[in-house]
Amino acid sequence: MKKIYQWLLMGGLMVLTFCLGITTYAESKTSQAGITFTGDGSIEVSVILQKKDKETKEVLSDATFELRDEKGTVVEVAQSMTTDGKGEIHLTRLFPGKYMFVETKSPKGYQLDQTPISFEVGFDQTSVKVTAYNEKSKKTGGTTQSTTPVESTNKNQSTSSKKPVAQKQEVAKKAKGNLPKTGTKMSSVWIILGILILASAIYGMYRKYITK
């Protein structure tokens, strides 16, 4: 803080300026509208997030959230950001502005839902309550599974298993149709050759007999 002192010396004006350090103390002041302003510029509010089961509307504890501003930057707060036994998170002091809750850890047995839940704190708004819902995880055989990947995997397996079977059947049919014909032709050739050899032998013996 500056304070100016002036003196008249020998008909001239001499101006001296002093800087005085003043310690200020933050105080909470309540306006006529009922809004309590704190020393750091934030206001006292009541922001409540409640987590529930989407179907049964049962409150869910042990869900963890982050508080972010409208630009997506994480805002540090003094209060716990994990839902309590009533499924609630309570915030009591924030600067005016737009905020969002983003889930980072879902309750056990439930799917994580990172959809931002937006709300606004204003000078004319001292109480905000939002509700977030979770769906139960889909389990098969005691493990959480996604339905879509399982279906696509089964389709690929069934397609790949059918094609080799069809190819084997076609090969077997061709083999059964061609092999007997090949064997018949070969046996006919051997029979003809045997008859010719036998006839040649008989003819040779006959000529020897005539010559004698």
GROMACS elastic network, one bead per residue, 0.5 to 0.9 nm:
[ bonds ]
;  ai    aj funct       b0    kb
    1    18     6  0.83849   500
    1    19     6  0.56079   500
    1    20     6  0.52861   500
    1    21     6  0.62940   500
    1    22     6  0.70139   500
    2    17     6  0.68493   500
    2    18     6  0.57727   500
    2    20     6  0.61179   500
    2    21     6  0.87571   500
    3    16     6  0.87216   500
    3    17     6  0.60174   500
    3    18     6  0.54429   500
    3    19     6  0.64531   500
    3    20     6  0.73107   500
    4    15     6  0.72085   500
    4    16     6  0.60482   500
    4    18     6  0.63587   500
    4    19     6  0.88454   500
    5    14     6  0.87105   500
    5    15     6  0.62373   500
    5    16     6  0.54408   500
    5    17     6  0.63539   500
    5    18     6  0.78893   500
    6    13     6  0.71903   500
    6    14     6  0.59920   500
    6    16     6  0.63017   500
    6    17     6  0.86386   500
    7    12     6  0.84855   500
    7    13     6  0.61402   500
    7    14     6  0.54052   500
    7    15     6  0.66288   500
    7    16     6  0.82729   500
    8    11     6  0.62400   500
    8    12     6  0.56922   500
    8    14     6  0.61985   500
    8    15     6  0.88360   500
    9    12     6  0.52336   500
    9    13     6  0.62098   500
    9    14     6  0.66904   500
   10    13     6  0.83143   500
   25    39     6  0.77028   500
   26    38     6  0.70032   500
   26    40     6  0.71836   500
   27    37     6  0.82721   500
   27    38     6  0.61140   500
   27    39     6  0.52118   500
   27    40     6  0.89966   500
   28    36     6  0.64443   500
   28    37     6  0.54816   500
   28    39     6  0.60498   500
   28    43     6  0.89617   500
   29    35     6  0.82923   500
   29    36     6  0.55862   500
   29    37     6  0.53373   500
   29    38     6  0.66481   500
   29    39     6  0.84409   500
   30    33     6  0.79322   500
   30    34     6  0.59759   500
   30    35     6  0.55136   500
   30    37     6  0.61764   500
   30    38     6  0.88351   500
   31    34     6  0.53962   500
   31    35     6  0.54281   500
   31    36     6  0.63906   500
   31    37     6  0.77124   500
   32    35     6  0.74198   500
   33    36     6  0.89122   500
   33   123     6  0.89362   500
   33   124     6  0.77774   500
   34   126     6  0.84962   500
   35    43     6  0.69934   500
   35    44     6  0.70370   500
   35    45     6  0.81355   500
   35   123     6  0.70218   500
   35   124     6  0.76863   500
   35   125     6  0.83509   500
   35   126     6  0.68366   500
   36    42     6  0.87083   500
   36    43     6  0.56119   500
   36    44     6  0.54107   500
   36    45     6  0.81495   500
   36   126     6  0.89382   500
   37    40     6  0.83283   500
   37    41     6  0.64571   500
   37    42     6  0.61565   500
   37    44     6  0.65627   500
   38    41     6  0.55936   500
   38    42     6  0.56197   500
   38    43     6  0.58537   500
   38    44     6  0.73635   500
   38    93     6  0.87732   500
   39    42     6  0.74633   500
   40    43     6  0.87504   500
   40    95     6  0.89557   500
   41    94     6  0.88947   500
   41    95     6  0.67698   500
   41    96     6  0.88786   500
   42    93     6  0.64056   500
   42    94     6  0.52584   500
   42    96     6  0.68740   500
   43    92     6  0.84432   500
   43    93     6  0.56772   500
   43    94     6  0.57745   500
   43    95     6  0.59823   500
   43    96     6  0.71885   500
   43   121     6  0.89614   500
   43   122     6  0.89379   500
   43   123     6  0.80160   500
   43   126     6  0.82617   500
   44    92     6  0.56929   500
   44    94     6  0.67465   500
   44    95     6  0.86797   500
   44   126     6  0.71496   500
   45    91     6  0.73300   500
   45    93     6  0.55038   500
   45    94     6  0.69338   500
   45   121     6  0.79381   500
   45   125     6  0.78956   500
   45   127     6  0.58299   500
   45   128     6  0.78830   500
   46    90     6  0.69795   500
   46    91     6  0.59951   500
   46    92     6  0.50464   500
   46    93     6  0.75959   500
   46   126     6  0.61550   500
   46   128     6  0.61348   500
   46   129     6  0.80162   500
   47    89     6  0.80054   500
   47    90     6  0.57638   500
   47    92     6  0.64455   500
   47    93     6  0.85309   500
   47   121     6  0.86298   500
   47   126     6  0.81027   500
   47   127     6  0.59570   500
   47   129     6  0.57470   500
   47   130     6  0.80812   500
   48    88     6  0.65049   500
   48    89     6  0.55863   500
   48    91     6  0.65144   500
   48    92     6  0.89124   500
   48   127     6  0.82240   500
   48   128     6  0.62641   500
   48   130     6  0.63719   500
   48   131     6  0.83950   500
   49    83     6  0.81674   500
   49    87     6  0.80696   500
   49    88     6  0.54345   500
   49    89     6  0.51487   500
   49    90     6  0.68175   500
   49    91     6  0.87362   500
   49   101     6  0.83794   500
   49   128     6  0.84934   500
   49   129     6  0.58627   500
   49   131     6  0.56682   500
   49   132     6  0.71746   500
   50    59     6  0.73905   500
   50    60     6  0.81338   500
   50    83     6  0.74098   500
   50    86     6  0.78092   500
   50    87     6  0.52861   500
   50    89     6  0.65721   500
   50   129     6  0.77619   500
   50   130     6  0.64511   500
   50   132     6  0.61323   500
   50   133     6  0.84857   500
   51    57     6  0.88559   500
   51    58     6  0.84737   500
   51    59     6  0.57956   500
   51    60     6  0.54191   500
   51    61     6  0.73002   500
   51    63     6  0.75132   500
   51    83     6  0.71859   500
   51    86     6  0.85600   500
   51    87     6  0.51017   500
   51    88     6  0.64232   500
   51    89     6  0.86726   500
   51   130     6  0.88602   500
   51   131     6  0.59431   500
   51   133     6  0.56971   500
   51   134     6  0.74975   500
   52    55     6  0.86383   500
   52    56     6  0.80338   500
   52    57     6  0.51962   500
   52    58     6  0.52733   500
   52    60     6  0.52411   500
   52    61     6  0.86272   500
   52    87     6  0.69703   500
   52   131     6  0.73448   500
   52   132     6  0.62730   500
   52   134     6  0.64545   500
   53    56     6  0.55597   500
   53    58     6  0.51203   500
   53    59     6  0.63564   500
   53    60     6  0.66536   500
   53   110     6  0.87098   500
   53   132     6  0.86329   500
   53   133     6  0.55648   500
   53   134     6  0.52826   500
   53   135     6  0.63436   500
   53   136     6  0.77199   500
   54    57     6  0.56414   500
   54    58     6  0.80336   500
   54   132     6  0.85295   500
   54   133     6  0.50153   500
   54   134     6  0.54456   500
   54   135     6  0.56242   500
   54   136     6  0.82795   500
   55    58     6  0.81400   500
   55   133     6  0.87932   500
   55   134     6  0.87035   500
   55   135     6  0.75338   500
   55   136     6  0.89515   500
   56    59     6  0.88653   500
   57    60     6  0.89325   500
   57   133     6  0.81048   500
   58    87     6  0.88192   500
   59    85     6  0.80851   500
   59    86     6  0.62131   500
   59    87     6  0.50053   500
   59    88     6  0.83150   500
   60    63     6  0.71904   500
   60    83     6  0.73518   500
   60    84     6  0.81269   500
   60    85     6  0.74506   500
   60    86     6  0.72118   500
   60    88     6  0.83053   500
   60   107     6  0.68716   500
   60   133     6  0.88969   500
   60   134     6  0.85980   500
   61    64     6  0.88926   500
   61    82     6  0.75837   500
   61    84     6  0.51934   500
   61    85     6  0.53451   500
   61    86     6  0.67352   500
   61    88     6  0.75198   500
   61   107     6  0.65978   500
   62    82     6  0.57198   500
   62    83     6  0.52540   500
   62    84     6  0.65525   500
   62    85     6  0.80411   500
   62    87     6  0.76906   500
   62   105     6  0.80958   500
   62   106     6  0.72849   500
   62   107     6  0.53545   500
   62   108     6  0.79204   500
   63    81     6  0.82886   500
   63    82     6  0.53741   500
   63    83     6  0.53366   500
   63    84     6  0.83907   500
   63    87     6  0.79655   500
   63   103     6  0.73133   500
   63   104     6  0.78788   500
   63   105     6  0.56160   500
   63   108     6  0.85425   500
   64    80     6  0.88313   500
   64    81     6  0.57094   500
   64    83     6  0.65365   500
   64   102     6  0.86057   500
   64   103     6  0.59274   500
   64   104     6  0.56632   500
   64   106     6  0.66368   500
   64   107     6  0.81607   500
   65    81     6  0.54547   500
   65    82     6  0.63634   500
   65    83     6  0.84022   500
   65    89     6  0.89405   500
   65   101     6  0.61594   500
   65   102     6  0.53467   500
   65   104     6  0.53193   500
   65   105     6  0.69458   500
   65   106     6  0.88252   500
   66    74     6  0.66790   500
   66    75     6  0.76905   500
   66    76     6  0.85846   500
   66    81     6  0.67158   500
   66   100     6  0.82237   500
   66   101     6  0.57413   500
   66   102     6  0.52416   500
   66   103     6  0.63807   500
   66   104     6  0.67854   500
   67    72     6  0.88385   500
   67    73     6  0.83431   500
   67    74     6  0.57728   500
   67    75     6  0.54340   500
   67    76     6  0.73412   500
   67    77     6  0.80606   500
   67    81     6  0.80287   500
   67    99     6  0.69604   500
   67   100     6  0.58957   500
   67   102     6  0.65889   500
   68    71     6  0.75527   500
   68    72     6  0.52308   500
   68    73     6  0.51476   500
   68    75     6  0.52242   500
   68    76     6  0.85906   500
   68    98     6  0.88226   500
   68    99     6  0.56637   500
   68   100     6  0.53457   500
   68   101     6  0.64479   500
   68   102     6  0.75049   500
   69    72     6  0.53202   500
   69    73     6  0.55156   500
   69    74     6  0.66402   500
   69    75     6  0.65950   500
   69    97     6  0.78030   500
   69    98     6  0.60831   500
   69   100     6  0.63169   500
   69   101     6  0.89933   500
   70    73     6  0.75084   500
   70    97     6  0.80404   500
   70    98     6  0.54902   500
   70    99     6  0.55033   500
   70   100     6  0.70898   500
   70   118     6  0.85727   500
   71    99     6  0.88279   500
   72    75     6  0.89718   500
   72    99     6  0.85677   500
   72   100     6  0.82194   500
   75    99     6  0.89317   500
   76    79     6  0.89546   500
   77    80     6  0.78437   500
   77    81     6  0.83739   500
   77    91     6  0.78958   500
   77    93     6  0.84046   500
   77    94     6  0.84580   500
   78    81     6  0.89728   500
   78    91     6  0.83513   500
   79    89     6  0.81720   500
   79    90     6  0.70731   500
   79    91     6  0.62954   500
   79    92     6  0.81344   500
   80    83     6  0.79725   500
   80    84     6  0.89630   500
   80    89     6  0.70555   500
   80    90     6  0.78336   500
   80    91     6  0.84980   500
   81    89     6  0.61120   500
   81    90     6  0.81417   500
   81    91     6  0.88130   500
   82    87     6  0.85908   500
   82    88     6  0.78631   500
   82    89     6  0.64069   500
   82   105     6  0.88647   500
   83    86     6  0.73437   500
   83    89     6  0.51131   500
   83    90     6  0.87225   500
   84    87     6  0.50563   500
   84    88     6  0.54279   500
   84    89     6  0.67916   500
   85    88     6  0.73966   500
   86    89     6  0.88715   500
   91    94     6  0.77435   500
   94    97     6  0.83681   500
   94   121     6  0.75161   500
   95   121     6  0.73503   500
   95   122     6  0.84206   500
   96   120     6  0.75491   500
   96   122     6  0.50210   500
   96   123     6  0.67451   500
   97   119     6  0.87916   500
   97   120     6  0.57489   500
   97   121     6  0.52926   500
   97   122     6  0.64147   500
   98   118     6  0.73571   500
   98   119     6  0.60437   500
   98   121     6  0.63306   500
   98   122     6  0.85539   500
   99   117     6  0.83246   500
   99   118     6  0.57495   500
   99   119     6  0.54816   500
   99   120     6  0.59089   500
   99   121     6  0.77876   500
  100   116     6  0.57973   500
  100   117     6  0.50829   500
  100   119     6  0.59820   500
  100   120     6  0.83287   500
  101   114     6  0.88482   500
  101   115     6  0.85488   500
  101   116     6  0.56964   500
  101   117     6  0.50479   500
  101   118     6  0.65312   500
  101   119     6  0.83685   500
  102   113     6  0.82140   500
  102   114     6  0.55302   500
  102   115     6  0.65074   500
  102   117     6  0.65991   500
  103   106     6  0.69589   500
  103   112     6  0.71219   500
  103   113     6  0.62841   500
  103   114     6  0.50835   500
  103   115     6  0.75534   500
  103   116     6  0.77771   500
  103   117     6  0.89925   500
  104   112     6  0.74261   500
  104   113     6  0.82190   500
  104   114     6  0.69391   500
  105   108     6  0.89622   500
  105   112     6  0.65049   500
  105   113     6  0.86948   500
  106   109     6  0.81280   500
  106   110     6  0.60948   500
  106   111     6  0.63728   500
  106   113     6  0.74533   500
  106   134     6  0.78275   500
  107   110     6  0.56400   500
  107   111     6  0.79740   500
  107   112     6  0.81415   500
  107   134     6  0.83967   500
  108   111     6  0.84731   500
  108   136     6  0.89677   500
  108   137     6  0.89605   500
  109   135     6  0.88443   500
  109   136     6  0.59272   500
  109   137     6  0.56051   500
  109   138     6  0.87019   500
  109   144     6  0.88823   500
  110   134     6  0.62735   500
  110   135     6  0.56794   500
  110   138     6  0.85167   500
  111   134     6  0.64200   500
  111   135     6  0.57573   500
  111   136     6  0.58639   500
  111   137     6  0.51197   500
  111   138     6  0.84278   500
  112   134     6  0.72814   500
  112   135     6  0.83127   500
  112   137     6  0.88768   500
  113   116     6  0.86904   500
  113   133     6  0.82335   500
  113   134     6  0.67366   500
  113   135     6  0.84498   500
  114   117     6  0.88209   500
  117   130     6  0.77790   500
  117   131     6  0.84611   500
  117   132     6  0.75140   500
  118   130     6  0.85472   500
  119   128     6  0.76021   500
  119   129     6  0.86479   500
  119   130     6  0.77735   500
  120   125     6  0.83430   500
  120   128     6  0.79635   500
  121   124     6  0.82830   500
  121   125     6  0.61021   500
  121   126     6  0.71472   500
  121   127     6  0.82928   500
  121   128     6  0.76561   500
  122   126     6  0.72327   500
  123   126     6  0.72857   500
  125   128     6  0.74591   500
  135   138     6  0.89220   500
  136   139     6  0.89949   500
  137   144     6  0.63952   500
  137   145     6  0.83097   500
  138   143     6  0.82991   500
  138   144     6  0.57087   500
  138   145     6  0.64350   500
  138   146     6  0.75121   500
  138   147     6  0.84737   500
  139   142     6  0.58011   500
  139   143     6  0.52290   500
  139   145     6  0.60301   500
  139   146     6  0.87139   500
  140   143     6  0.55156   500
  140   144     6  0.63140   500
  140   145     6  0.65123   500
  141   144     6  0.83285   500
  145   149     6  0.86533   500
  145   150     6  0.80044   500
  146   149     6  0.61664   500
  146   150     6  0.67913   500
  147   150     6  0.54976   500
  147   151     6  0.65050   500
  148   151     6  0.53389   500
  148   152     6  0.64345   500
  148   153     6  0.87676   500
  149   152     6  0.52379   500
  149   153     6  0.61572   500
  149   154     6  0.87001   500
  150   153     6  0.52100   500
  150   154     6  0.63054   500
  150   155     6  0.87726   500
  151   154     6  0.52441   500
  151   155     6  0.63174   500
  151   156     6  0.88303   500
  152   155     6  0.51806   500
  152   156     6  0.64107   500
  152   157     6  0.88028   500
  153   156     6  0.52620   500
  153   157     6  0.63211   500
  153   158     6  0.87712   500
  154   157     6  0.50990   500
  154   158     6  0.61525   500
  154   159     6  0.85954   500
  155   158     6  0.52684   500
  155   159     6  0.61873   500
  155   160     6  0.86331   500
  156   159     6  0.52503   500
  156   160     6  0.61725   500
  156   161     6  0.86040   500
  157   160     6  0.52698   500
  157   161     6  0.61369   500
  157   162     6  0.87320   500
  158   161     6  0.52065   500
  158   162     6  0.62859   500
  159   162     6  0.54121   500
  159   163     6  0.66467   500
  160   163     6  0.57584   500
  160   164     6  0.72033   500
  161   164     6  0.61600   500
  161   165     6  0.69269   500
  162   165     6  0.54490   500
  162   166     6  0.64927   500
  162   167     6  0.89838   500
  163   166     6  0.52992   500
  163   167     6  0.64287   500
  163   168     6  0.88657   500
  164   167     6  0.51128   500
  164   168     6  0.62585   500
  164   169     6  0.87393   500
  165   168     6  0.51877   500
  165   169     6  0.63289   500
  165   170     6  0.88091   500
  166   169     6  0.52075   500
  166   170     6  0.63837   500
  166   171     6  0.88209   500
  167   170     6  0.51961   500
  167   171     6  0.63067   500
  167   172     6  0.86707   500
  168   171     6  0.51628   500
  168   172     6  0.61494   500
  168   173     6  0.86774   500
  169   172     6  0.51099   500
  169   173     6  0.62553   500
  169   174     6  0.87466   500
  170   173     6  0.51815   500
  170   174     6  0.63187   500
  170   175     6  0.86685   500
  171   174     6  0.51836   500
  171   175     6  0.61528   500
  171   176     6  0.86666   500
  172   175     6  0.50961   500
  172   176     6  0.61920   500
  172   177     6  0.86791   500
  173   176     6  0.52069   500
  173   177     6  0.62590   500
  173   178     6  0.87529   500
  174   177     6  0.52179   500
  174   178     6  0.61690   500
  174   179     6  0.84674   500
  175   178     6  0.54454   500
  175   179     6  0.58791   500
  175   180     6  0.88230   500
  176   179     6  0.59593   500
  176   180     6  0.72100   500
  177   180     6  0.67792   500
  177   181     6  0.74613   500
  178   181     6  0.55006   500
  178   182     6  0.64838   500
  178   183     6  0.89805   500
  179   182     6  0.52765   500
  179   183     6  0.63836   500
  179   184     6  0.88066   500
  180   183     6  0.51586   500
  180   184     6  0.62229   500
  180   185     6  0.88151   500
  181   184     6  0.51743   500
  181   185     6  0.64106   500
  181   186     6  0.88157   500
  182   185     6  0.53623   500
  182   186     6  0.63998   500
  182   187     6  0.88149   500
  183   186     6  0.52271   500
  183   187     6  0.62086   500
  183   188     6  0.86916   500
  184   187     6  0.52804   500
  184   188     6  0.62605   500
  184   189     6  0.88207   500
  185   188     6  0.52520   500
  185   189     6  0.64521   500
  185   190     6  0.89411   500
  186   189     6  0.52745   500
  186   190     6  0.64783   500
  186   191     6  0.88642   500
  187   190     6  0.51899   500
  187   191     6  0.62975   500
  187   192     6  0.88039   500
  188   191     6  0.51870   500
  188   192     6  0.63496   500
  188   193     6  0.87243   500
  189   192     6  0.52672   500
  189   193     6  0.62591   500
  189   194     6  0.86518   500
  190   193     6  0.51035   500
  190   194     6  0.60958   500
  190   195     6  0.86718   500
  191   194     6  0.50719   500
  191   195     6  0.62638   500
  191   196     6  0.87381   500
  192   195     6  0.51786   500
  192   196     6  0.63132   500
  192   197     6  0.87407   500
  193   196     6  0.51690   500
  193   197     6  0.62327   500
  193   198     6  0.86229   500
  194   197     6  0.51987   500
  194   198     6  0.61292   500
  194   199     6  0.85595   500
  195   198     6  0.51329   500
  195   199     6  0.60690   500
  195   200     6  0.85805   500
  196   199     6  0.51002   500
  196   200     6  0.61477   500
  196   201     6  0.86638   500
  197   200     6  0.51219   500
  197   201     6  0.62761   500
  197   202     6  0.87882   500
  198   201     6  0.51421   500
  198   202     6  0.63140   500
  198   203     6  0.86526   500
  199   202     6  0.51786   500
  199   203     6  0.61067   500
  199   204     6  0.85984   500
  200   203     6  0.51325   500
  200   204     6  0.61730   500
  200   205     6  0.87273   500
  201   204     6  0.51770   500
  201   205     6  0.63427   500
  201   206     6  0.86768   500
  202   205     6  0.51942   500
  202   206     6  0.61535   500
  202   207     6  0.87824   500
  203   206     6  0.50526   500
  203   207     6  0.63492   500
  203   208     6  0.88006   500
  204   207     6  0.53085   500
  204   208     6  0.64154   500
  204   209     6  0.87504   500
  205   208     6  0.52115   500
  205   209     6  0.62760   500
  205   210     6  0.88462   500
  206   209     6  0.51125   500
  206   210     6  0.63737   500
  206   211     6  0.87729   500
  207   210     6  0.51069   500
  207   211     6  0.61631   500
  207   212     6  0.87491   500
  208   211     6  0.51817   500
  208   212     6  0.64628   500
  209   212     6  0.54810   500
